[in-house]
Amino acid sequence: MKKYNKLKITFILSIFFFVTGNSWGQIPQVPREMRFADLTLKLNEQVRREIQLDVDALHKNPNYFRVKLERVNLYMPIVEKELLAAGVPTDLKYLAIQESSLIPDAVSTSNAVGFWQFKKGTAEEVFLRVDNHIDERKNIVSSTQGAARYLAKNNSQFNNWMCGLIAYQMGLGGAKSYFGTQYNGKKIIELDRNTHWYFKKFLAHKVAFENQIGKLVSNTGYLEEIQVQGPTTLKAIATNLGVSEAHLKEYNKWTSNGNIPDDRPYSVVWLRPGNVPVRTLSNTSAQSNPSNTAQSTQQIQNPADAYPKVTGNTQKSTQADQIKVNNIPAIQASQKTSQEELAEDAGIRKGKLRRVNDLGRKDDIEAGGYYYTKAKNNTAEVETHVVQAGETLWSISQKYGIKLTSLKAKNRIREDNRLIPGMVLNLQDHRKRGEEIPILPRNQQAQKIPTTTNPPTTQTQPPASTNQPNTPANTNIGQTLSHTVAPGENLFRISQRYGVKVDDIKRWNRLSNDNIRVGQKLTINKP
């Protein structure tokens, strides 16, 4: 009888796991071609089999996968928001799952800690506080901001997000030695068994989770972030929110004793009852999940995401007279090559290719890039563009099919080092003489600028909370300014805003470390 009961229980459990597992559908299969960030990845059969084994392993235990998926659904809206604000492709969100399974106090064998698995030294490099009282590696907002800075810095060395991602594991020096310059700027990459193991593991997480996010959500609320300026305690905040102190401690393990100091604003998260609010996803996410109906109901398209608009015979985009980009005849480079070779493929003279694309004589042609074969326009179809980290005046002009000289003239800006993430550039009308280029606050940079009307009057000047100097930013050349530290700012963000180095700000203000406080006056010497 006992043996019979055991068999019966085993059979019932097997049926349960079978049904549960199949409620998610079949285990996702690794495709022959994938999109990752702005890259096109082509996978041969051997590397597909390797990655598939990891995907199968992630789905092997339905209960374990479900628990992890619930955690992913809880934290992912915040991760996506911070990556978007930093101009980092949201495809990088799967790295947090790979690193820590989104367990806030996860610790590796090498003593890396938190959501993004930072060692202490690296965490401090990206302006995270790590000491006996505060460990921002365990703060989902701060640690994601730090990871975004680190990944963006890596990518800037390669102009290739695959290399930048692998540098996250190897370190920048190690990645440079490993890759050299073979992938710099390359947009179409063929993967095989020699592809770095860390990237193959990452792709397995992307395949395993990208069509599952949003499914089987059993949380009774969603994580809401609030900015807190100390000194205060989680206990006091809990009273104001109407939740228990234990509740806040569960989601805010970054403060060891529940105390929040006054050296800077900190992000506190709590589980707010109700439905998850509509969130903005990047275009790279949408392209990666064309069939993900669970997410499509939450997606708001950024007008900029529709550009460049590619029409025509896209299957033959690397041949002449097959496609138009922003309604202008164009061609796509199949590989990194010379101007002469692409001009020959396009059936035009090299000088014309250079002229209509605003290329310098020594500029390389990047694999996967779109290049016009007839002149660009003096205006774009949309009125404005919000500058993202890593963009240049040239890349923006190519994105919208607007002449580089026109873009510069409309905004009275000539050099890339004057671009600041959040700047609202005009793409149709000329900016008035002396008119300051508006800069959106960091928490609004992922929001959309109207495509048929001018930016709201409330955005024509930076908000008072950002303490923008009275003199227009583009006319302060060679002047000494006073900057008042606003909530959420650190030395890195301030340095980016003014186009100066962090070390210079510290030297000008005799700062012994990177700690600054809200309301503190800083001297800035504009170059």
Residue pairs with C-beta under 8 A, 6 or more apart in sequence:
17 62
17 63
20 62
20 63
20 66
21 59
21 62
23 216
24 59
24 62
24 65
24 212
24 215
24 216
27 55
27 56
27 59
28 55
28 59
28 207
28 208
28 210
28 211
29 52
29 55
29 207
30 43
30 48
30 51
30 52
30 55
30 203
30 204
30 207
31 43
31 48
32 42
32 43
32 48
33 40
33 41
33 42
33 43
34 40
34 41
34 43
34 203
34 206
34 207
34 288
35 41
35 284
35 287
35 288
36 91
36 161
36 162
36 203
36 206
36 284
36 288
37 89
37 91
37 92
37 161
37 284
38 89
38 161
38 187
38 284
38 368
39 160
39 161
39 162
39 187
39 188
39 189
39 368
40 187
40 188
40 189
40 368
41 162
41 189
41 190
41 191
41 203
42 188
42 189
42 190
42 191
43 51
43 191
44 190
44 191
44 192
46 192
46 193
47 191
47 192
47 193
47 195
47 200
50 193
50 200
51 200
51 203
51 204
51 207
52 204
54 200
54 201
54 204
54 208
55 204
55 207
55 208
58 65
58 204
58 205
58 208
58 209
59 65
59 208
66 216
68 97
68 101
68 102
69 209
69 212
69 213
69 215
69 216
70 216
70 217
70 218
70 219
71 101
71 102
71 103
72 97
72 102
72 209
72 213
73 213
73 214
73 217
73 219
74 102
74 219
74 222
74 223
74 271
75 96
75 102
75 115
75 140
75 223
76 93
76 213
77 222
77 223
77 276
77 279
78 140
78 141
78 144
78 223
78 225
78 269
79 93
79 96
79 140
79 144
80 90
80 93
80 279
80 280
80 281
80 282
80 285
81 279
81 280
81 446
82 141
82 144
82 145
82 148
83 89
83 90
83 92
83 93
83 144
83 148
83 282
84 90
84 280
84 282
84 445
84 446
85 148
85 442
85 443
85 445
85 446
86 145
86 148
86 149
86 152
86 389
86 421
87 152
87 388
87 389
87 390
87 391
87 421
88 148
88 151
88 152
88 155
88 389
89 161
89 282
89 284
90 281
90 282
90 284
90 285
91 161
91 206
91 282
91 284
91 285
91 288
92 147
92 148
92 151
92 161
92 165
94 202
94 205
94 206
94 209
94 210
95 116
95 147
95 151
95 165
95 168
95 202
95 205
96 102
96 115
96 116
96 144
96 147
97 205
97 209
98 201
98 202
98 205
99 106
99 115
99 116
99 117
100 106
100 114
100 115
100 116
100 117
102 115
103 115
104 114
104 115
104 138
104 139
104 140
104 251
104 253
104 254
105 113
105 114
105 138
105 253
106 113
106 114
106 115
106 117
107 113
108 117
110 119
111 119
111 120
112 118
112 119
113 119
113 120
113 123
113 135
113 137
113 138
114 123
114 135
114 136
114 137
114 138
114 139
114 143
115 137
115 138
115 140
115 143
115 144
115 147
116 137
116 143
116 144
116 146
116 147
117 137
118 126
118 128
118 137
118 143
118 146
118 147
120 130
122 150
123 130
123 136
123 137
123 146
124 130
124 514
125 150
126 145
126 146
126 147
126 149
126 150
126 492
127 146
127 149
127 490
127 491
127 492
127 514
128 136
128 137
128 142
128 143
128 146
129 135
129 136
129 263
129 264
129 515
130 136
130 137
132 256
133 255
133 256
133 257
133 259
133 261
134 254
134 255
134 256
134 261
134 266
135 254
135 256
136 142
136 143
136 146
136 254
136 266
137 143
137 146
137 254
138 253
138 254
139 252
139 254
139 266
139 267
140 223
140 267
140 269
141 225
141 267
141 269
142 254
142 266
142 267
147 168
149 492
150 168
151 161
151 164
151 165
151 168
152 164
152 389
152 390
153 172
154 163
154 164
154 165
154 167
154 168
154 172
154 175
155 161
155 163
155 164
155 390
156 390
157 163
157 164
157 167
157 172
157 175
157 176
158 164
158 167
158 175
158 179
158 183
158 184
158 185
159 184
159 185
159 366
160 183
160 184
160 185
160 186
162 183
162 189
162 199
163 175
163 179
163 183
163 184
165 198
165 199
165 202
166 175
166 178
166 179
166 196
166 198
166 199
167 174
167 175
167 176
169 198
170 178
170 198
178 196
183 189
185 336
185 364
185 366
185 367
186 336
186 366
186 367
186 368
187 366
187 367
187 368
187 369
188 334
188 335
188 367
188 368
191 199
191 200
206 288
210 288
210 289
210 292
211 289
211 291
211 292
211 294
213 292
213 294
213 295
214 292
214 294
214 295
214 298
215 294
217 276
219 271
220 271
220 273
221 271
221 272
221 273
221 274
222 271
222 272
222 274
222 275
222 276
222 277
223 251
223 269
223 270
223 271
223 272
224 269
224 270
224 271
224 272
225 267
225 268
225 269
226 237
226 267
226 268
226 269
226 270
227 265
227 266
227 267
227 268
227 487
227 488
228 237
228 260
228 265
228 266
228 267
228 268
229 262
229 265
229 266
229 487
229 518
230 259
230 260
230 261
230 262
230 263
230 266
231 259
231 260
231 261
231 262
232 259
232 260
233 258
233 259
233 260
234 245
234 248
234 249
234 252
234 255
234 258
234 259
234 260
234 268
235 245
235 258
237 248
237 260
237 268
238 244
238 245
238 247
238 248
241 248
241 270
243 270
243 271
245 258
247 270
247 271
248 258
248 268
248 270
249 258
251 269
251 270
251 271
252 268
252 269
254 266
255 266
260 266
260 268
262 517
263 515
263 516
263 517
264 490
264 515
264 516
264 517
264 518
265 487
265 488
265 518
276 298
278 298
278 300
279 298
279 300
280 299
280 300
280 302
280 446
280 447
281 295
281 298
281 299
281 300
282 302
282 305
283 301
283 302
283 305
285 295
286 299
286 301
286 305
289 295
300 448
302 446
302 448
303 382
303 448
303 449
303 451
304 382
304 385
304 386
304 399
307 326
307 380
307 382
307 399
307 400
308 325
308 326
308 370
308 398
308 399
308 400
308 401
309 325
309 326
309 327
310 317
310 323
310 324
310 325
310 330
310 370
311 323
311 324
311 327
312 322
312 323
312 324
313 322
313 323
314 322
314 323
316 322
316 323
317 323
317 331
317 332
317 370
318 331
318 332
318 333
318 334
318 345
319 331
319 345
320 331
320 345
320 346
320 347
320 373
321 329
321 347
322 331
323 329
323 330
323 331
323 332
324 330
325 370
325 372
325 401
326 376
326 377
326 380
326 381
326 400
326 401
327 401
328 372
328 374
328 375
328 376
328 377
328 401
329 372
329 373
329 374
330 370
330 371
330 372
330 373
331 342
331 345
331 346
331 370
331 371
331 373
332 368
332 369
332 370
332 371
333 342
333 365
333 366
333 367
333 368
333 369
333 370
333 371
334 367
335 367
336 364
336 365
336 366
336 367
337 364
337 365
337 367
338 364
338 365
339 350
339 353
339 354
339 359
339 363
339 365
340 350
341 365
342 353
342 365
342 371
343 349
343 350
343 352
343 353
346 353
346 371
346 373
347 373
348 373
352 373
353 359
353 371
353 373
354 360
354 361
354 363
355 375
356 372
356 373
356 374
356 375
356 376
357 371
357 372
357 376
357 398
358 376
358 394
358 397
358 398
358 403
358 404
358 405
365 371
369 398
370 398
372 398
372 401
375 403
376 397
376 401
376 402
376 403
377 401
377 402
377 403
377 406
378 402
378 403
378 406
379 402
379 406
379 427
379 428
380 400
380 401
380 402
380 427
380 428
381 400
381 451
382 400
382 427
382 428
382 451
383 426
383 427
383 428
383 429
383 449
383 450
383 451
383 452
383 453
383 454
384 424
384 425
384 426
384 427
384 449
384 450
384 451
384 454
384 455
385 396
385 399
385 400
385 424
385 425
385 427
385 449
386 422
386 423
386 424
386 425
386 440
386 445
386 449
387 396
387 419
387 420
387 421
387 422
387 423
387 424
387 425
388 421
388 445
389 421
391 419
392 416
392 419
393 404
393 407
393 408
393 413
393 416
393 419
394 404
396 402
396 407
396 425
397 403
397 404
397 406
397 407
400 427
402 427
407 425
407 427
408 414
409 430
410 425
410 426
410 427
410 428
410 429
410 430
410 431
411 425
411 426
411 431
411 437
412 431
412 433
412 474
413 419
413 425
413 437
413 474
417 499
418 474
418 499
420 439
420 473
420 496
420 497
420 499
421 445
421 496
422 439
422 440
422 441
422 442
422 444
422 445
423 437
423 438
423 439
424 437
424 438
424 439
424 440
424 449
424 455
424 459
425 437
429 454
431 437
434 472
434 475
435 472
436 461
436 472
436 473
436 474
437 473
437 474
438 455
438 459
438 460
438 461
438 462
439 462
439 466
439 468
439 473
439 497
440 447
440 459
441 462
441 463
441 465
441 466
442 488
442 493
443 488
444 459
449 455
450 456
461 468
462 468
465 486
465 487
466 486
467 483
467 484
467 485
467 486
469 476
469 481
469 482
469 483
471 479
471 481
473 498
476 526
477 526
477 527
478 526
478 527
479 525
479 526
480 523
480 524
480 525
480 526
481 498
481 523
481 524
481 525
481 526
482 521
482 522
482 523
482 524
483 494
483 498
483 521
483 522
483 523
483 524
484 519
484 520
484 521
484 522
485 494
485 516
485 517
485 518
485 519
485 520
485 521
485 522
486 518
487 518
489 516
489 518
490 514
490 516
491 502
491 505
491 506
491 511
491 514
491 516
492 502
494 505
494 522
494 524
495 501
495 502
495 504
495 505
498 524
498 526
499 526
499 527
500 524
500 525
500 526
500 527
502 514
504 525
505 511
505 522
505 524
506 512
506 514
508 522
508 523
508 524
508 525
509 522
509 523
516 522
